[in-house]
Amino acid sequence: MKKPILQIFLLEGIIAIFIFSLGLFTAQQVQKIILKEKIEMPTLTIGEFITLFFFGTGLILFLVYFPKLKKVRGRIFKVVYFFSGAYGVLIVLSLLSSFLPNNFLFTNLLPLLFCALLVYRRAKHPTLLNHNLFIGLGLAGISAILGLSFQPEAFVILLALLSIYDFIAVYKTKHMQKMATSMLKSGTMMGLIIPHKFTNLSASLEKVQSGKEFVILGGGDIAFPLMFSSSLIAVYGITSSLVVAAFAVFGILLTFLLFLSQKKRKPLPALPTISFFTILGYLVVKFLI
């Protein structure tokens, strides 16, 4: 494996493991609170999630394909980007603070201050490192909460449907590339941006618009398998969730290798491969462990 490919492969692996670890920790802590406080967790059906998913996607496409909305497009993207990211970050930081002394400063004020600091750093210093840290924490928090709202069996079907959509969106309609380009131009990419070299993590988002020195992994390619792994905690426990997460990370890295090995790099639908290994991990947990 050539050095540049090895660096980007290792960096992707480190980021994926970091996000999955935080996400499953968050889901486990939330599950403990649910059991302790006897909270009835609201559930999401496949139909409800699909409706919300396509409504959000349709709204983005509406903003992307109408030139007259160009002036407000970036502002709307930024509001969604910072609000959703900050919400996920705050969830993770609040649960991490549970290991600190139980008082107002540590359990309430400190997570808010750190979250505000991350938002400030991301807004004022839009480097790849700050972006990936902000989005990574955000994905971990939101995916953990949403994952606990699903039954694992339902999520198997959902992953299959989303994989079909991903294939169509990349190879047929190609609107996935259009959305990614538009978000990247506005500096609000809802996904991870992996540079070819570790040193390029300090590069500004504005300098990676050409797409030649970085690789994008969509937020859904991390969020959906993490949601599925989180959904297992309430039914099978944390060990089974970790096994499925390991299969999912393997799928992510394999997809990355397939993309990097192309002679002429073209957009690749990542979710079908990732979903296959995620579901394979679930079958191992269900029937062999």
Residue pairs with C-beta under 8 A, 6 or more apart in sequence:
1 9
4 196
4 197
5 260
7 196
7 197
7 198
8 194
8 195
8 196
8 197
8 215
8 256
8 260
9 253
9 256
9 257
9 260
11 194
11 195
11 198
12 192
12 194
12 215
12 217
12 252
12 253
12 256
13 249
13 253
15 132
15 136
15 192
15 194
16 222
16 249
16 252
16 253
17 249
18 136
19 136
19 139
19 140
19 222
19 226
20 140
20 222
20 226
20 229
20 245
20 248
20 249
22 92
22 136
22 137
22 140
22 141
23 139
23 140
23 141
23 143
23 144
23 147
23 226
23 229
23 230
24 144
24 226
24 229
24 230
24 233
24 238
24 241
24 242
24 245
25 95
26 91
26 92
26 95
26 140
26 141
26 144
26 145
27 144
27 145
27 147
27 148
27 229
27 230
27 233
27 241
28 233
28 238
28 241
29 95
29 98
30 95
30 144
30 145
30 148
31 148
31 233
31 234
33 39
34 41
34 148
34 234
41 148
41 149
41 234
42 149
43 149
43 150
43 151
44 146
44 149
44 150
45 154
46 154
46 157
46 158
46 161
49 150
49 158
50 158
50 161
53 162
57 179
60 179
61 175
61 178
61 179
62 69
63 69
63 72
63 73
63 76
63 77
63 182
64 73
64 175
64 178
64 179
64 182
65 178
73 182
73 186
74 185
74 186
74 187
74 188
77 182
77 183
77 186
77 188
78 186
78 187
78 188
80 188
81 188
81 190
82 119
82 122
82 123
84 138
84 142
84 190
85 119
85 122
85 134
85 135
85 137
85 138
86 115
86 118
86 119
86 138
87 138
87 141
87 142
88 137
88 138
88 139
88 140
88 141
88 142
88 143
89 115
89 118
89 119
89 134
89 137
89 138
89 141
90 111
90 112
90 115
90 141
91 141
91 142
91 144
91 145
92 137
92 140
92 141
92 144
93 110
93 111
93 114
93 115
93 137
94 107
94 111
96 111
97 106
97 107
97 110
97 111
98 107
100 106
100 107
100 110
118 130
118 133
118 134
118 137
119 134
121 130
121 134
122 130
122 131
122 133
122 134
126 187
126 204
126 205
126 206
127 201
127 202
127 203
127 204
127 205
128 193
128 195
128 200
128 201
128 202
128 203
128 205
128 208
128 214
129 201
129 202
131 189
131 193
131 205
132 192
132 193
132 194
132 201
135 189
135 190
135 191
135 192
135 219
136 192
139 219
139 222
139 223
139 226
140 226
142 223
143 222
143 223
143 224
143 226
143 227
143 230
144 226
144 227
144 230
146 223
146 227
146 230
147 155
147 226
147 227
147 228
147 229
147 230
147 231
147 233
148 230
148 231
148 233
148 234
149 231
150 158
150 227
150 228
150 231
151 231
151 235
152 228
152 231
152 232
152 235
152 236
152 282
155 227
155 228
155 231
156 228
156 279
156 282
158 224
159 224
159 225
159 228
159 271
159 275
159 278
159 279
160 275
160 279
162 220
162 224
162 271
162 275
163 269
163 271
163 272
163 275
163 276
166 176
166 220
166 269
166 270
166 271
166 272
167 269
167 272
169 175
169 176
169 269
170 176
170 177
170 267
170 268
170 269
171 269
174 267
176 218
176 267
176 269
177 267
180 189
180 191
180 216
180 218
183 189
183 190
184 205
184 208
184 209
184 211
184 216
185 209
187 205
187 206
189 205
189 216
190 218
190 219
191 216
191 217
191 218
191 219
191 220
191 221
191 222
192 216
192 217
192 219
192 222
193 205
193 208
193 214
193 215
193 216
194 214
194 215
194 216
194 217
195 201
195 203
195 208
195 213
195 214
196 213
196 214
196 215
197 213
200 213
200 214
208 214
215 256
215 259
215 260
217 252
217 256
217 270
218 270
220 271
221 252
221 255
221 270
221 271
221 274
222 252
224 271
224 274
224 275
225 244
225 245
225 248
225 251
225 252
225 274
225 275
225 278
226 245
226 248
228 244
228 248
228 278
228 282
229 241
229 242
229 244
229 245
229 248
229 278
230 241
232 240
232 241
232 244
232 282
232 285
233 241
236 285
236 286
239 289
240 285
240 289
243 281
243 284
243 285
243 289
244 278
244 281
244 282
244 285
245 281
246 281
247 277
247 278
247 280
247 281
247 282
247 284
248 274
248 277
248 278
248 281
250 277
251 273
251 274
251 275
251 276
251 277
251 278
252 270
252 274
254 273
254 277
255 268
255 270
255 273
255 274
258 268
258 273
259 265
259 268
259 270
262 268
